[in-house]
């Protein structure tokens, strides 16, 4: 989810980002996904992904 590229370093933003990440992962799990790469691929198909 881009943690390595994140420039957020000061308190309390890293903790807030961690909470948001865990929320997103739990929403994917509640939707029936066990594999987060699969969930992302289904949510953002190759033809519709944003270029980075």
N, C-alpha and C positions, 0 to 999 in steps of 0.2 A: 504494500500500500504506500510505498514511497518513503518509508521511514529513513532510509539511508540518505536520501536527497533532501530531507527536511532541514530547514534552517532554524527551526524552533529549538531554542536551547535554554531559555530562561523560565523559571518557575512562574506560574503554575501551568504554562502551556503544554509541556510534555505530558503531564498527567491528564489534562483535558483531552489531548490528542489520543492518548491511550484509551480513555473511556469511550470516545467516539469510535475508535477502531474496534473495540470489543463489542460495542453495540451493533456495528455493521456486521461483524462476524456472526453474532447471535441471530440477527435478522435473517442472514443467509441460511443458517442452520435451521431456524424455524420454518423456512420455506422449503426445507427438505434436502438441502445441499450438504454433503459431507466434504466435498472437495472445493476449496475456495477458487482454484483456477478454473474449474468447470463453471462455477457460479458466475465468475467474472466474464468468461467467454460467452455464456448464455445471455448475460445482461448487456454486454457490449460486443455484438458480433463483429467479425473482422471488417466487413464493409462499412460499418457505422462507427468505428472507434475514432476518437479524436487523435489527430497526429500530434506527436510530442516533439 
